[in-house]
């Protein structure tokens, strides 16, 4: 047990407080870096981070160290609080990896009773785990819509969901949690509050967790976007470096009018602000894009188009042609035609049911490669 001398107010001195905060930040980093992350843990983490400005600074520093080196730096945390590198790196399943702790001399001297109690508790828990397996009731439901059709559904907890065109949603409710997976497409959630059962939505590697609020999730191509109409949403996504997960999670807290995107290649972007009224406008037949890639633009178009829209070779990976603006979901051909006016692109109907977007270099304009 680490002991600090206290001042007259009964609180540790500033350097000791900083050490406590730093240890807590690394502890949260370790917890959030071992998926799957419990939605309740995300809520608890958010409360801790918002309790003191120093908490967020310490966590950002811990995340930077974890992401850059894949391990915790000895200068930032004592060895007794740092997991053995070989265990976390050589174990293929991180969620089942066992952490090896190295107690310091002070812990061995002062904490013998605590260690004994912890060992006893460990064996008690293990005995309970192996005794009689508990049966957890799971209510699962799948919802899907065809091309060009939106649908409003009410979940068993009273949550209302507007499911976008050509979208699929899978829900799983238990006594302790409410989860949903947006497999593809778009969904706008008006969540019924339940303090005992957080509501979380997974889309790709992104997770959005709430207690009760209204928010929008869109998945198109390799991009997932979350926008909040009211309330608060905690968004988390693995740290990604050039398409490779480096360990740990990056999180944002969104409030009304905030929007964030997560890319498979670049990870979670910074939060941007917009009008709360602009969130989920696709429900009224308006497709709104913020700096969208061609792949995302075409993926959304295909959810409303009777023609199959595809990108010519090379364009699917293009990052130079970006699209922002609002378009009529009932006029996909008109929506695609705007590409020819804002970018060096052309539409080519390669068959009766297929429309191909090709590059058309023009003088004074760069192609989208």
C-alpha positions in Angstrom: 0.0 0.0 0.0 1.5 3.4 -1.0 1.4 5.9 1.8 1.5 9.7 1.4 2.0 12.4 4.0 -1.0 14.7 4.1 -1.2 18.5 4.6 -3.3 20.2 7.2 -6.4 19.8 5.1 -6.0 16.0 5.1 -5.2 15.8 1.4 -2.0 14.5 -0.2 0.5 17.2 -1.4 0.4 18.2 -5.1 3.1 15.8 -6.2 1.4 12.9 -4.5 -2.0 13.9 -6.0 -0.3 14.0 -9.4 1.0 10.5 -8.9 -2.5 9.2 -7.9 -4.1 10.8 -11.0 -1.3 9.4 -13.2 -1.8 5.9 -11.8 -5.6 6.2 -12.3 -5.1 7.4 -15.9 -2.9 4.4 -16.7 -5.4 2.1 -15.0 -8.2 3.4 -17.2 -6.0 3.1 -20.2 -5.4 -0.6 -19.4 -9.1 -1.2 -18.8 -10.2 0.5 -22.0 -7.5 -1.3 -24.1 -8.9 -4.8 -23.4 -12.0 -5.2 -25.6 -14.9 -5.8 -25.2 -15.3 -2.7 -23.1 -18.3 -2.7 -20.8 -20.7 0.2 -21.4 -20.9 0.8 -17.7 -17.1 1.1 -17.5 -17.3 3.7 -20.3 -19.8 5.7 -18.3 -17.7 5.4 -15.1 -14.6 6.5 -17.0 -16.4 9.5 -18.4 -17.4 10.6 -14.9 -13.8 10.3 -13.7 -12.4 12.2 -16.7 -14.9 15.1 -16.2 -14.3 15.3 -12.5 -11.0 17.2 -12.8 -9.3 18.9 -15.8 -6.1 17.1 -14.7 -7.7 13.7 -15.3 -8.2 14.3 -19.0 -4.6 15.6 -19.4 -3.3 12.6 -17.6 -5.4 10.2 -19.7 -4.4 11.8 -23.0 -0.7 11.5 -22.0 -1.2 7.8 -21.0 -3.0 7.2 -24.3 -0.2 8.8 -26.3 2.4 6.7 -24.5 0.4 3.5 -25.0 -0.2 4.3 -28.7 3.4 5.3 -29.5 5.2 2.5 -27.7 2.5 -0.2 -27.1 3.7 -0.3 -23.5 3.6 1.9 -20.4 6.8 3.9 -19.9 8.6 3.2 -16.6 9.1 6.9 -15.9 5.3 7.4 -15.9 4.2 4.6 -13.7 5.7 2.3 -11.1 6.6 -1.2 -12.1 4.1 -2.7 -9.7 1.3 -1.1 -11.7 2.6 -2.0 -15.1 1.6 -5.3 -16.9 4.3 -7.6 -18.1 4.9 -6.7 -21.8 5.4 -10.3 -22.9 2.0 -11.3 -21.6 0.0 -8.5 -23.4 2.0 -8.8 -26.6 2.2 -12.6 -27.0 -1.4 -13.4 -26.0 -3.6 -13.5 -29.1 -6.8 -12.9 -27.2 -6.3 -9.6 -25.2 -9.5 -9.9 -23.3 -8.4 -13.2 -21.8 -4.8 -12.2 -21.1 -3.7 -12.5 -17.5 -1.8 -9.6 -16.1 1.3 -10.3 -14.1 1.9 -7.8 -11.2 5.3 -7.2 -9.5 4.7 -5.9 -6.0 7.2 -3.3 -4.7 9.1 -3.7 -1.5 6.7 -1.2 0.2 3.7 -3.2 -0.9 5.2 -6.4 0.3 5.9 -4.8 3.7 2.8 -2.7 4.3 0.3 -4.7 2.2 0.6 -8.3 3.3 -2.9 -8.3 4.8 -4.4 -6.7 1.7 -2.6 -9.2 -0.6 -3.9 -12.1 1.5 -7.4 -10.7 1.4 -7.1 -10.3 -2.4 -6.0 -13.9 -2.8 -8.8 -15.1 -0.7 -11.3 -13.0 -2.7 -9.8 -14.3 -6.0 -10.3 -18.0 -5.0 -13.8 -17.1 -3.7 -14.7 -15.6 -7.1 -13.2 -18.5 -9.0 -15.2 -20.9 -6.9 -18.4 -19.0 -7.6 -17.6 -18.9 -11.3 -17.1 -22.7 -11.5 -20.0 -23.6 -9.3 -23.3 -23.3 -11.1 -23.4 -21.4 -14.4 -26.0 -18.7 -14.4 -28.5 -18.5 -17.2 -28.8 -15.0 -18.7 -32.0 -14.2 -20.6 -31.2 -12.6 -24.0 -33.8 -11.1 -26.2 -32.5 -10.7 -29.8 -34.2 -9.2 -32.8 -33.1 -8.3 -36.3 -34.6 -5.5 -38.4 -33.9 -4.8 -42.1 -35.2 -2.4 -44.8 -35.1 -2.7 -48.6 -33.5 -0.2 -51.0 -35.2 3.2 -50.9 -37.5 2.5 -47.9 -37.2 3.8 -44.3 -39.1 2.3 -41.4 -39.8 3.2 -37.8 -39.7 0.4 -35.2 -40.2 0.4 -31.4 -37.9 -1.8 -29.4 -39.0 -3.8 -26.3 -37.8 -1.1 -23.9 -39.8 1.6 -25.7 -36.8 3.0 -27.6 -37.9 4.3 -31.1 -35.6 3.7 -34.0 -36.0 5.1 -37.5 -34.1 2.6 -39.8 -32.8 4.1 -43.0 -33.0 2.6 -46.5 -31.2 -0.7 -47.1 -30.2 -0.9 -43.5 -29.9 -3.7 -41.0 -30.0 -3.5 -37.2 -29.6 -6.4 -34.7 -30.6 -5.8 -31.0 -29.6 -7.9 -27.9 -31.3 -7.0 -24.6 -30.5 -8.6 -21.2 -31.4 -7.7 -17.6 -28.1 -5.8 -17.4 -27.6 -4.1 -20.8 -29.1 -3.1 -24.1 -27.0 -3.4 -27.2 -27.6 -2.9 -30.8 -25.4 -3.5 -33.9 -25.8 -1.4 -37.0 -24.6 -3.9 -39.6 -25.1 -1.4 -42.5 -27.0 1.7 -43.4 -28.4 4.4 -41.0 -30.4 4.5 -37.8 -31.8 7.3 -35.7 -32.3 6.3 -32.0 -34.6 8.0 -29.5 -33.6 6.0 -26.5 -35.8 5.4 -23.5 -33.8 6.3 -20.3 -32.8 3.4 -18.0 -30.0 4.2 -15.5 -29.5 0.5 -14.8 -29.1 -0.5 -18.4 -27.0 1.7 -20.6 -27.8 1.5 -24.3 -24.9 1.0 -26.7 -24.7 0.9 -30.5 -21.9 -0.8 -32.3 -21.1 0.0 -35.9 -17.9 -1.5 -37.3 -15.3 -0.9 -34.5 -17.1 2.2 -33.2 -19.3 2.0 -30.0 -21.8 4.7 -29.0 -23.1 4.5 -25.4 -25.9 6.4 -23.8 -28.4 6.3 -20.9 -31.2 8.1 -22.7 -30.9 10.5 -25.7 -31.6 11.0 -29.4 -28.7 10.4 -31.8 -27.9 9.3 -35.4 -25.5 6.5 -36.5 -24.6 6.1 -40.2 -22.3 3.4 -41.6 -21.3 3.7 -45.3 -18.2 2.0 -46.7 -15.4 2.2 -44.2 -16.8 5.3 -42.4 -19.1 5.4 -39.4 -20.6 8.8 -38.4 -22.4 9.7 -35.1 -24.4 12.9 -34.6 -26.3 13.9 -31.5 -29.7 15.7 -31.6 -30.2 15.9 -27.8 -28.6 14.6 -24.7 -25.1 13.1 -24.4 -23.3 10.2 -26.2 -20.0 8.6 -25.4 -18.2 7.4 -28.6 -15.2 5.1 -28.5 -13.1 3.6 -31.2 -9.7 1.7 -31.1 -6.6 3.7 -31.7 -5.7 3.2 -35.4 -2.4 4.0 -37.1 -2.5 3.7 -41.0 -5.3 1.1 -40.7 -3.6 -0.9 -37.9 -5.1 -1.0 -34.4 -2.3 -0.1 -31.9 -4.1 -0.9 -28.7 -6.2 1.3 -26.4 -9.4 3.3 -27.1 -10.0 6.8 -28.1 -13.2 8.4 -26.7 -15.2 11.5 -27.3 -18.2 12.8 -25.4 -20.8 14.4 -27.8 -23.6 16.7 -26.8 -26.5 18.2 -28.9 -25.3 19.5 -32.3 -22.0 17.6 -32.2 -20.8 15.1 -34.8 -17.9 12.8 -35.2 -16.6 10.3 -37.8 -14.5 7.2 -37.5 -12.5 5.8 -40.4 -11.1 2.3 -40.7 -7.8 3.7 -41.9 -7.4 6.8 -39.7 -9.5 6.0 -36.6 -11.7 8.5 -34.7 -11.6 12.1 -35.9 -12.0 15.2 -33.8 -15.5 16.4 -32.9 -17.1 18.9 -35.2 -20.1 21.2 -34.4 -23.3 21.5 -36.5 -26.9 22.3 -35.9 -28.9 19.8 -33.8 -31.7 20.1 -36.4 -29.3 18.9 -39.1 -28.8 15.5 -37.3 -30.7 12.7 -39.1 -32.0 14.8 -41.9 -32.1 11.6 -44.1 -35.3 10.8 -42.3 -36.9 13.7 -44.4 -35.2 12.5 -47.6 -32.1 14.8 -47.4 -28.7 13.2 -47.5 -26.2 15.5 -45.8 -22.4 14.9 -46.2 -19.5 16.5 -44.4 -16.2 16.1 -46.2 -17.3 12.6 -47.4 -15.1 10.4 -49.5 -16.3 9.1 -52.9 -16.6 5.6 -51.4 -18.9 6.9 -48.6 -20.9 9.0 -51.1 -21.5 6.1 -53.5 -22.3 3.7 -50.6 -25.1 6.0 -49.5 -26.3 6.5 -53.0 -26.7 2.7 -53.5 -29.1 2.6 -50.5 -31.6 4.7 -52.5 -30.8 4.0 -56.2 -32.5 1.4 -58.4 -29.3 1.4 -60.4 -26.2 -0.2 -58.9 -23.5 2.5 -58.6 -19.9 1.5 -58.6 -16.5 3.3 -58.6 -14.0 2.6 -61.3 -10.7 1.0 -60.3 -8.6 3.3 -58.3 -11.4 5.7 -57.3 -12.5 3.6 -54.4 -9.3 4.4 -52.6 -9.3 8.1 -53.6 -9.0 10.6 -50.7 -8.6 13.7 -52.9 -12.3 14.1 -54.0 -14.3 15.1 -51.0 -18.0 16.0 -51.0 -20.0 18.3 -48.7 -23.6 19.4 -49.1 -27.2 18.3 -48.9 -28.9 16.1 -51.6 -32.3 14.8 -52.5 -32.5 11.1 -51.7 -35.3 10.8 -54.2 -33.1 12.0 -57.0 -30.0 9.9 -56.9 -29.1 10.5 -60.5 -29.2 14.2 -60.0 -27.1 13.7 -56.8 -24.5 11.8 -58.7 -24.5 14.2 -61.6 -23.2 16.9 -59.3 -19.9 15.0 -59.1 -19.3 16.0 -62.8 -19.6 19.7 -61.9 -17.5 19.8 -58.7 -14.8 17.1 -59.6 -13.1 15.8 -62.7 -15.4 12.8 -62.9 -18.0 11.4 -65.3 -20.9 9.0 -65.1 -20.9 6.0 -67.4 -23.9 3.7 -67.6 -22.0 0.5 -68.3 -25.1 -1.7 -68.4 -28.9 -1.5 -68.0 -28.6 -1.7 -64.3 -25.1 -0.4 -63.5 -23.8 3.1 -63.3 -20.0 3.6 -63.1 -18.2 6.7 -61.8 -14.9 7.3 -63.7 -12.1 9.7 -63.6 -12.1 12.4 -66.3 -9.0 14.6 -66.1 -9.5 18.1 -67.3 -7.2 20.9 -68.0 -6.5 22.9 -64.9 -8.1 20.2 -62.7 -6.4 17.3 -60.9 -7.9 13.8 -61.3 -9.2 12.1 -58.1 -6.1 9.9 -57.7 
